[in-house]
Amino acid sequence: MAGRVKVASKFRLVVPAGKATPQPPVGSALGQRGLKLMDFCKDFNAQTAHLVENTPIPCQVTAMTDRTFTFQWFQPHTSFFLKRAAGLEKGSQRPGHATVGRVTVQHIYEIAALKKQDFEKKGKEISMQTLCRSIAGSARSMGIAVYNPDEEARAHEASAGAGAGGDDGVGEGAGAET
């Protein structure tokens, strides 16, 4: 155990994809622990270069006692994906009372597929159904409605088909019994 380096600290950062610089928040978090800023910035930017610019990327940094470090980045928070899918700047001020946007079940599934990668990185198992339900709950708590476009189309067709037949005598029967 003499040659083994101990963990000094673990901390989390949120850094824009491909935009890590020695300025805060990266500089202050790494600098106070005596870690090499430029090494982190180069590695982080190289690993996140394929992502959309300025996407907020959560990152966990593990600092060792010999001033080396490792880091692992994760997918953006669920709220980021939901706001982007709904085309919103922010969620509802009154969730449960006011709906500010809508996302499809397909959006929920795509977000779940991305977020599942984070669970796999951590070595945890989670079913897609559980993850989708969790994301749908997050959407509702932000004031974003989740809908299935196929069900909406069927409901629209059914209401259009019922209205095409006319009145069907519903209004006439009420006056005839008196």
PEGI-V873828 format. One line per field, one symbol per residue. psi: psi as a letter, one per 20 degrees, with the letter a starting at -180 (. if undefined). burial: b if it has 24 or more other C-alpha atoms within 12 Angstrom, else e. A space follows every 10 residues. Layout:
BEGIN
psi->???
burial->???
END
This chain:
BEGIN
psi->ihippqpgrp rqqopppjkp rjrqigghgh gijkqoghgg gggghghjhi rpqjpooqpp poprhjkrrq qpqrqrqhhg gghghikqhr aqhmqhhppi rqqrhggggh ghhghhhghh hikqppqhgg gghghhhhgh iikpqprohg hggghggghh hhihibhjjg hhhhihi.
burial->eeeeeeeebe bebbbbbbbb beeeebeebb eebebbbeeb beebbeebee eeeebbbbbb bbbeeeeebb bbbbbbbbbb bbbbbbeeee bbeeeeeeeb bbbbbebbbe bbbbbbebee eeeeeeeeee bbeebbebbb bbbbbbeeee eeeeeeeeee eeeeeeeeee eeeeeeee
END
